[in-house]
Amino acid sequence: MLYLSETISKYSSRPPDKVKVEVVSSKVSGQSDGYGLSAPQFFSFYENNISIGNNLNPRGFISPISDNALNYYRYKFEGSFFEDNNLISRIKVIPKRKYEPLFSGYINIVEDDWRIHSVQLELTKQSQMEILDTLRIEQLYIPLDKDTWFISSQVIYPSIKIFGFDAYGSFVNIYSDINVDPSFTKKTFNNTILKYTDSSNRRTKEYWEKNRPIPLLTDEQSDYRKKDSLEQLRKDPAYIDSLDRRRNKINIAGLFLLGQTFTKERKRTSVSIAPLIDQVNFNPAEGWVISTGFKWTKKLDSISFSRKQISIEPNFRYGFLNKHFNPNLTLNYVYGKKYASSISLSGGKRVFQFNNNSPIGERGNTISSLLSEENRFKSYEATYFRGSYRKNVGDGFSIVGGFQYQDRSPLNNLTDYTWNDKDNREYTPNYPFEIATENIKRHQSFVTLIGLSWQPGAKYIEFPDRKISLGSKYPLMSVQLITGHNKIFGSDADFSKWKFNVKDDINLKLKGVLNYRIGIGGFISNKKVELPDYNHFNGNISTLATETLNSFQLLPIYQYSNTDKFYSLAHIEYNLKGFLTNKIPGFRKLNLYLVTGGNGFYINNSKYYYELFVGLDNIFKQLRVDFVQSYLDGRRWQNGFRIGLSRLGGRRGDDWP
């Protein structure tokens, strides 16, 4: 048994969209300070579309009694029975087509009243369900009075087979003390939709024996005894040290490909090492490069889900050709009693890309340099110091502030070494040659940033010591002001620029998911702007896709970097999540998703760009392939294929602050 918990909650609901759950008591096997799952919401088959988590299927599933159910289901009468003088008809629910988001099983209907008496319905892979193999839902309704029925119980049985193992579970909800005419106040429903009271996880064994609605099964009793004993054992220093020794054994293959984390449970510390394959790279400005380090993290309190922690991350970089040693150190501190806050400081010497968002991965650049004589990694060197502060302040608001000082020096190509020398190709200069005729000169830049983001209607889970945001159905909006300060710490910079972004994920139910990100911005003043401080669009010239909602897949990295007073951009993506493709015989068995959309920006009538794409997602559950056609200043330009990861949307950069 992997996980066992019990929860008693007060569930309040006011249609159409007001919900609040207050956890009265909670218990987790083997975790005396843990908070159990609390999901008292029931799935109403009276709704046309039933959402059972975006990860299973963001399109939702069609109810057997929806308004248009006859277009999707066949029904078979399989008899009737009496219960409390009510005649109950048993109806078999049969999907008309495979690979549609449909249920199969039975639904029992009260004759004459036409109410649901109970359901035994199931979803499978043929229901376009992801992750799980099957999901069975059983519900029972009982009358409160002649005219009112309420749900008495709901049981969900998920199951999955993975790596040769069968895993299954049951989530049992028992409903009682129903109040069909509650008296809500203005404070009943707020931005907290799930709240754990202070003493909810401190109930005694006697309390649970008296209040649990159904008795424990034999294996559940055994699990409590076993895991509660193990929890006491885990407090024994000798046992903890023994566990650490086993867990911290070096795995050469894992260390090489994935990295490894070494823990000291008693001290609540861990040390993480990046994959060795990522620590050795090549570019023509530094030659072969070793960039190594580690991340040390310490939890500053003893609770299971600690928020308060500090991390120290030293990094050491050495270029064997230019013989430059670049060490730097990053310090992060996360804290906050209610809302999460963080402080980050970093300093030393470092190699930066001209676009500090780091759009080019070093491993990919190593491959393109050695195999195609193409250096995409345009970089400079800087002694730097920077810091940032982030704070969530509630009601969907968060603020950010930061500063960065850089003493910048150029890096020029020192070699034409490659494994595949091409007669018609040579390395391009190690600076944005598309917009500059020479590399930067040594200079200094001191920049500050302030920003605010807001997501209206943000909802939260509230624990006694913290709140966690769940987002909302409304867009996330953010605004930033970035200023380069002249003569402060010798800074040569003298500019100010702004940007405003709106992004959202819109669930279109059966028709899929629409994602978008729209932004505007520009320079308020640009008296003195060096290349790294330009407005850069995140381009991509690799076959590997970059982050799909924050980059342009066929745009050269720096060709349209600018200091213009205004720009606008948009990234729009429509993933049909199986809509249409589930109707193509043979093809539908692969459960692939059609995806389409476009990216574009506009600076002025002579500088604008857009690209359109169409592709397939969910290939082997992990991959996505797009065909992209670009248009430059209104004319057809380039096209090509891009390959990325399904759920990550490509490769992310390292934004600042």
N, C-alpha and C positions, 0 to 999 in steps of 0.2 A: 504494500500500500504506500503510494508516493505522498499523498496529501490527504489530510482529514481535518475538517473544521466544522463548527456549529455556530450559528448566529441567530439571535432573536432580535427582530427589528420592528420598528413602527414605520409603516409604509403609507404615505399620504399622496393623493393624486387628485388633481383637478383638471379635467380635460379642457383644451386639447393637449397642452404641453407642460403643465405644471406638475412636478414630481419632487418628492423629498423622502429620503430614507434616513431614519435616526436609529443607530445601532444601540440597543439596550445592553446586550451582552454578547461576547464573542470569545471563541475558544479555538485554539489550533493545537493539534497533537504535536508534542515535542517542542512547543514554543510558548513559554509562559508569558512572554511579553509581546506575542504576536497578535495581529488583528486578522480575523478570518474573513473569508469572502462573504459579501452581503449583496445578493442580487434577488430581491423579492419580486421584482417586476415580472409579470407574466405576459406571455405572448397571446395577444387577442386575435383569434381567428375571425372575428367580426370585421377586422380591417382588411382592406383589399390586398395590401402588400405588407408582409411580415418581415421585419429586419431582425436578423439573428447574428449580429456582429459583422462588421465590414470585412474581417479576415476570412470569414466563411464564404460570403458572397455579398459584395456591396450593392448588388442589384436587388437584394431581398428575395423573398419567395412568395408565390401567389397562393392566397388562401383558397381552400376548396369551396368556400361559400362567398367568394368575392363577387362583385357585380358582373364580371365577365368570365366567371369560372367555367361556364359551359363551353367556352372556346378552348379550354385547356384540359378539362377533366371529363371522364366518363364515370358513371355511378352504377352500382349494382346493389339492389335491395337484398339483404341477407337475413331477414327475419326481424322479429320484434320481441320485446319483453316488457313486463309491468314492474314498476318500482314506485311505491307510495301512491298507488292509483293513477300513475302517469304511464301512458303507453310510449315506449321508447323504440324507435326504429333504428336498426343497425345498417349503415350504408357503407359499402366498400368504395373507396376513392381510388380511381385508376387514371394516371396521366395519359393523355392522348398521344403525346410525343416524348421521346427520350431527349435527354440533354437540354431540358428546359428547367427553370427553377420551380419545380413542382413537388408536392408531397405525394406519398402513397400510404395506404393504410385504411383506417376506419374512423368514421365520425358518427356518433350516436345523437339523434335528434328527437326532442320531445314533440310528439304528435300534437297537432292543433296549435300549441304555443309556438312551435318552430324555433325553439331555443336549443342551444348546444347542451347536451347532457354530459358528454365526455368525448375525448378524442384519443386515438392511438395512431399517430402519424409518424412517418419516417422520411428522412432525407438521405440520399446516397450520392456517390460520385456522378451518377447519371442525372442528379438534380443540379449539376454544375456547382457542387459544394467543394470548396478547397480545404486543405489541411486534413480534415477528418474523412474517414471512410463511411461512417454512418452516424446519424444523429436521430434518436427516437424521442418523441415528445408525447407524454401522456398527461391528460388533464381530466379533472372531475369537477363538475359543477353541482351545487345543491341549492334548494330553495330556501331563501331567508323568510319569505312570506309568499302569499299567492302570486304576487306580481313581480317579485324580485328574486333572481337567482345570482349567486356569486360563486367564484372559483374557490373550491375547497382545497385542492392540491394540484401541484404541477411537478412532474418528474422528468428530467432530461437525462438521456443516456448517450453520451458521446463514445465513440470508439475509433481507434486508429491502429494501423499496422505500419511500423517503420523499422527499418534495419533488422527485420526478422523478429521483432518483438510486437506482441499484442498489448495495447494499452486501452483501458476503458474506465468509465467512471459513472457516477450518478449524482445529480444535483436535485435534492428533494426540497420542495417548498410546501409548507403547510400553512394555510391561511385561517385565521380565527379572529374573534372580537371585531367583526365587521361593523363599521359605522357608515351607513349609506347617506346620512345627512349631516356631515361634519360641519363644525363651526370654525372656519379658517379665519385667521387675522392677516393683516397686511405683512406681518413678519414671518408668517408660516413658510412662504415660498420666497427664497432669495437665491443668491448665486451659489449657495452650497446645496448640492443635491444628495450628498452622502456624508453623514456626520457620525463619527465614533465618539461616544461620551467618555469622560475621563476614566471612569471605573469599568468600562465595558469589558476589558480583558482581565479583570481581577476578581471574577466571580468564583465562589467556592464550589467544591465537588457536590456538596449538599444542594446548592442552588440549582445545579444542572440536573441532578437526580429528580428534583421536584418540578422543574419547568420545561425540560425538553419534551416536545410534543410526541415524539416516537422513541421507543427504547433503542439503545445501541444494539447492533448486531454483534455476534460473538467475535468476528474478526476486527470490528471497530474497537471493542473493549480491549482486545489484545494489542491493537496498534497504540492506543493510549498508554497502556502499561509499558510497552516496549520503548516508545519514543520519549515518554516522560522520564524513564530510567536512563535512556541515552543522553537526555539533556543534562541530567545531574552528572553523568559520566564526563560529558564534554566540559564541565567546569573543573575537572581534575587536571592540573597542569601537566602531569605525566601523559595523560591521554591526548591532550591537545598537542603536545610536542611530538608524540608518536604520529598523530594524524598529519601534522605539518611535514614530517620527514617523508612520509609516503607520498603526499601530494606534491612535494617539491622536487621529486626525482627528475633529473634532466631528461627530456625527450628530444633527442637530436633532430629527428624528422620534424617534430612540431616546432622546435626552436628555429629551425631553418626556414620553414614555410609560414608559420603562423605567429611566431613569438611565444613567449611563456611568461607566466606570472608566478612569483614565489611569495608565499604568505607566512606570516607569523601571527597566528590567531590570538595568542595571549596578549600580544602587544598591539593588536588591531592594525597591523601594518602589512603592506604588500609592495613588491618590487616587480615592475613589468618591463620586459625587454622586447623591443620591436623585432620582427622577423629578420634573420640574418641576411636573407636575400634582398631586403630593402636597404641594407647598410652599405653596400658596395655599388657604385654607379660610375658613369663616365659622361663627361662633356668636354668639348675642345678647349674651353677656357681654363679648366682645372685639371684636365686629364682624368685619370682614375681617382675616385673620391671615396674615402671612408667617412661615413656620417653615423656615429654611434652614440649611445647613451642609454638612459633608463628613466623610469618614472617611479618615484617612491611616494606612496600614499599612506596616510594615517587617519583612521577614524577617530574623532575627538569625543565621542560618547559611545556608550555600550549598547544602545538599542539596536535591534536587528536591522531596521531600515534607517541607518544613520544618514542624516543630511550633512551634519557638521563634519568637515574633513579638510585636511591640508595636503597638498601634493607639491613635490619638488622634482623638477625635470631638467637635469643637466644634459647638454648635447655637445659632442666634440666632432668637428669636421676638419678633415685634412685633405688638401689637393696635392697629389704626388707630383704634378707637373709644375704648378705655380708655387708649390711649397708654402702655401698659406695655411695657417692653423686658425680655425674659427670656433672658439668655445662660447657657449651661451647658457644661460640658466633661466628657467621659468618657474615661478612660484604662484600657486593657486590656492585660495582659501574660500571655502563655501560654508555659509552659515545662515542663520535666520530662524527665529522661533516660530514664526507664522508663515511668512513667504520667503522663498529662496533668494539669497543674495550672494554675490561673489566678488572677490577682488583678485586681480591678476597682475603680476609684475614680471617683467622679462628684460634681460639685458645681456650685453656681451658683444661678440662679433658674429656676423651671420651673412650668408649668401641669400639675397632676396631675388625673386623675379621682379621685373619692372612692373608687372601687374602683381601687387602684393597679395592678391587673393589666390596666388599660386595655381593658375589654371592647368599647368603642365606637370604631370607626374614624372618624377625622376626616373623610375624604372622604364616607363614608356619612352622617355627621351633617350635613355641609354640604348634601347633596342633600335630606335630610329637612327641614332648616330652611328652605331656600329654596323647596322645592316643596310641602311639607306643613305648614309652620309648626309643626314638631315638633323641639324641641331635646332630644336624648337624651344629650348630652355634659355631664354634671354635673361641674363642675370647681372647683378652688380654686388659689391661687397660693402658692408656698413658696420660701423660701431654704433650700437643703438641702445636705447633704453625706452621702454614703454610700459604703460599701465592702463588698466581699465576697471570700471566698477559697474556692476549690473545689479538691479534690484527690482523685484516684482512688488508692486504696491497694492495689488488687489483690484477687483472689478475689471480685470482684463488689461490693466495698465502695467507697463514695465518701463524703466528708465535705464539709460546707459550713458556713461561718460568715459572718455579716454584721452590719452596723450601719447605722442611718440616723437622721439628725437632720433635722427639718423645722421651720422657723418659718413657720406657716401663716397665710394671710390669706384672707378670703372674696372671691369674685367674684360680683357680682350682675348680672342682666340690665340692659342699658343701652339696648336698642332692641327694637322689634317689627317690624323690617324683614324682609320676605319677598317672594318673587316671586308668591306665590299666597295672598293674604290670605283667610282663611276666617272668615265671620261667627260661626260657632259654635266657634271655636278660638282660643286664644292660647298664647304660650309659657309653659310651666310654669317655676317658679322654678329657679334654677341651683344647686340642692342637692337631696338625696334627700328630696323633699317627702312621699314615702310614709311615712317614719318620723320626720320632723322638721318642726316648725312654723316654724322660722326657720333662717337660714344660720349657719354656724359663726362664732364670735368668734376674733380672733387668739389663737393659742396656740402652744406648742412641744411637740414630741414627740421623744423619743430612744428608739429601739427596737433591740434586738439579736435575732439569730436564730442558732440552731445546729441542724444537721440531719445525718442519717445516712441513706444509702440502701444497699440490699443486694439483689443478684440472685443467689440460690444457683446454683451450677453455671455461672457465667459462663465463657465461652471467649474465648481471645485469639489474635491473630496477633502473633508476636514478631519484631521486627527487631533488628539489633544495637544500635540506639540508642533503641528505644521499643517499647511494647506497645499494641495497639489492641483494645478490647473488641468482641466480636461478639454480646454478650448470651447468653441461654440459653433453654432450654425452660421455665424456671420463672418465676414472677411477680417483678416488681420491687416491693420494699417500701421505703417511706420514712417517716421520722418527723421532725417539726420542733417546736421549742419557741421561741416568740416572746414576748419580754418588753418591756413598756414601763416605763422606769425613771424614777421620780419625782425631781424636783429636780436631776437630772444635766443640766448645761448649761441649767438653767432649765426642764427638761421638766415639763409638767403631767400626762403620762401615768403611769398606775399600774395595770398589769394584767399578766397572763400568760395565754397560750393555747397550745394544742397541736393537732397534727393528725397523723393516720396514714393513709397511702394504700397500696393494693395495686392493681396493674394488670398486665394480661397480654393477649397475643394467642394464641389457641388455634387451631391449624390442625386442622380436622376433616376434612382430605383432601377426599374427593369431596363432602362436605356443606357445604363452605365454611369461613368463618373466624368465630370468636367472639371479640370484644374486650370487655373490661370494665375498669372503674375503680371501686373501692369505697373509701370513706373515712369516718373518724370523727374527731371533734375537739370543741373547745369551750374556754370560758374557765375557767381554774383560779381566777383572781380578776379582778374587774372594777370596782375601786374608782373609777377614772377612765379612761373610754374615749371618745375623740372619734370622730366619724363615720368618718373615713378608716381607723381602726383596728378597726372592727367586723369580724366574720366576714361576708364577702360571698359570695353565690352568683352565679356567672357567668350572668346572665340574658341575654335577647335579645328585642327587640321589633322587629327588622328582618326583612324578607323574606329577607335574606342569612343563611345559616346561620353560626353561630359554631362553634368547635371541638367536634365532636360528642361526644367523650368527656370534655369538661371544662366543659360548659355546658348550660343548660336553654333550649330553643328558644322557648318561649312564656311564660317567666317575666319579669315586669318587673324591671328591673336591681336595684333596691334594696328592693323590697317586703318581702323576708324577711331583710335584713341584721340581725344580732343580736349580743347579748353573752351568749347563753345558755351554760349549763355543758356542754351536750352536744348534738351533732347527728350525724346519719349521712346519707350520700348514696351513690348508686349510679348508674353509667352503664353500660348493657349494650347491645351492638350485635351483631347476627347478620347477616353478609353472606353470602348463599348462593353468591356467585361463579358464577352460571350454573346451579346446581342448581335444578331445576324449570323455570326459564324456558327452558332449552335443549330442553324437550320440547314447547313450544307452536309449532305450525307457523306460519311467517311471522314471528312474534315472535322466534324463536330466531336468525334471521339478524342481528338487531340486536346480539346479544351483550350484552344488558342483564342487570344483576344485581339480584335482589330483595334488599332490606335491611329489617330490622325490629329493634325493640328498645324500650327505655324508659329514662327518666331520672327520678330522684326523690330527695327528701330528707325527713327526719323530725326535727323538733325536739321536739315533744310532741303530745299527742292533739288539740290545737286548732291546731297549726301543722305541717302536712305537705302535700306536693305531689308529684305524679308526672305524667308524660306518656308516652304511647305513640306510636310512629311506625311508618310503613311507607312504603317508597319504592323508587325505581329508581336504580341507580348505573351508572356507565360509559356515560352518555349522551354520544355523540360522543367517547368515551374520556376525558372531562374532567369532566363535570358530574354532579350528583346532585340529585334532587328528592324531598323527603319530605312526606307529609301527617302532621301532628302533632295529637293530641287530648290536652288537658291536663285534670287533675282536681285540684281544690283542696279540701282537707279532706274528701276522699272523694266530692265531688260533681263531675259533669261541668262543665267551665269553658269554656275557649276552644279553638278549633282554627284551623289555618291551614297554608299551604304554606311550606316553607323550601327555598332553592336554595343549593347550595354546590359546592365543588370536590371531585372524587372522591378524589384521593390525599392531599390536605391535610386533609380532614375539616373544612373550614370555616376561619374566621379565628382566628388565635392571638393571645393577649394578650402583654403585656410583663411577665412575672412578676419578682418581686424575692425574693432578691438574684440 
